[in-house]
């Protein structure tokens, strides 16, 4: 390799010297005078240095490209998560992720995924592909080393972990503070505290209850589901739903098919099992007993047909289309997708018990429920005929 560089250098210098000699001859600089010699050597030297500079730059760029291709540590990133002003999570294509601090130092490597905490908690759950642990979101340093088969995010100062097959709650130092002697059951995720309480299942995983941060049961595990909703909890007993406050006071008793909160209006919307909808304030006081979200007129086909004379020639094929007229009654929608009949004046004729209502006459309506059973009703909401489909 050394001999090759020597030969390359000699060849390059001779080539540059020849170019310089040619250049000075072209300029008319003769070698028979002192002035000509000085001028020729000065121009030749400058030209040689310039060419050497350009050549060195080209070689350096070439070498940098080769090194960057095979040896550079830079990676093409496809996921970046800003964690704090001091730490960022990076994932390179085809490689594990890593945490980098504000100084560009990688503090943790070999990360499969991360899960950020809720609220003001500062510990981030992460996996190294085998076990799960926690690192500080501000320093990027591991606080609880990966040691759990399963672990969940920190919330309100606590996190749940699978400690050798048992679900336990730890604090920010990794100390176990709640041990319910509850086995880990695959398929269950969450175990997150909201409003100082956490929904936890029983040993059979078929009922849910609430515990406080001391590990005490404040609601026994007897509900089909318990979901947080703002500062409330929604309980489901398998048939109806109820809503309670964070201090376990009942706001909406078991009576509704579903309950939700409209944060924009600061109201509780309760959809009853008969598809009617009621609204309450956040204290549970009734605001509206029968909510209607939409009212529509209905049309039906008459026996009259469109005349071709009233249409453009190119639309004459529509001459067999029936003329439509507006039916007497209207249909209203209470729960989404559930309809009832009302008079033109707005009097309710039927409950919202039908998934479809169509007018088939001036004052005759075909109504279907979710089982596709259809009945005919007149303008008084009375049954005329029934057909099963």
C-alpha positions, 0 to 999 in steps of 0.5 A: 500500500505504501509503494502504491501511494509513493508511485501515485504521488510521483505521477501526480507531481510530474503531471502537475509540473508538466501542466505548469511548464506548459502553462508558462510557455503559453504565457510567453515566459522565457527561461533565458532571463532572471525575470522569466525564471522567477515568474515561471517558477512563481506561476508554476508553484501557485498553480501546483498548490491550487491543483493540489488543494482541489485534488486533496478536497476531492480525495477527502470527500471521496474518503468521507463518503466511503467511511460514511457508508461503511463506518458511520454511526448515523442511522435513518430514523423512522420514529422520534418521540420528544420526552422532555427538554433533556431526553428524546427517544429515537428508533432507527430502521431495523434496529432497537430504539435508544434514549439520547440526552441533550448532550447527544449521549445515548443513555439507554440502548436496546429499547423495544418500546416505551410507554409514557406516564400519565399526569405529573409522573416522571417514570417511563415504562420501557421494554428491552425485548425480554423484560420491562423496567422504568427510566426517568423522563428528564434524565434518561437514566434507568431508575428501575431496571428491566426485571418484570415480565409485564409492567404498566405505566405510572399513574398518580405515583404508582404502577402495576407490575407482574412480579413472578406471576402476581400483580403488584403495585410499586412506587417510584423506587420499585418498592411494592406498596400494594399486594392483593395476592392477585394472579396475572391473567393474560389479556388484561391490560391497564391497572391505571389509577384515576381519581385516586382509584384503580379498576381491578378484576377478581381472581376469575377475571369476570367481575371488576371492582375499585381499590384505593391507593392503600389497596383497600376495596372501595367497590367489591368486584361485582361489576361487568365493567368499570370505566373512568370518565373525567372525574366519574366512574361508569359501572355496568352490571350486565344489563344497565349502567350507572355513574358514580363520583370519585368519592363513590356517590351515585350520580345516575342510578342503574337505569340506563343502557349507556352513560357518557359525558359531554364535556363541551356542554358539561352534561351527562347523556343517558341512553335508556334501554328503550332507546330514549335519551335523557340529559342530566347536569354533573350533579345528577339533576334531570335537565331534559327527559326526552331528547330528540336529535333529528326530525325528518319529513318522509316522502312516498311514491304516488300513483302518478308518473312523471310525464315525458313532456315535462322533461328534456328529451334525453331524460325521457326514460324517466317517464315511468318514475312515480311522483313523490309526495310528502307524508303526513307524519314525521319521523324523529331520531332519539338514540342514534339509529332509532326512530319513532313517529310524530305528528306534524305538530310535534306530538310523539306517537310511538317510542323510538323503537324502530331501526327504520321507518318509511312512508308507503302512503299519505298516512301509512308507515312501514316500521322495522325493528333490529330483528327486521320484523316489520309492521304497518302503522297509521297516522295515529301510531296504530298497528294496521298490519304485520309482516315478518321478513 
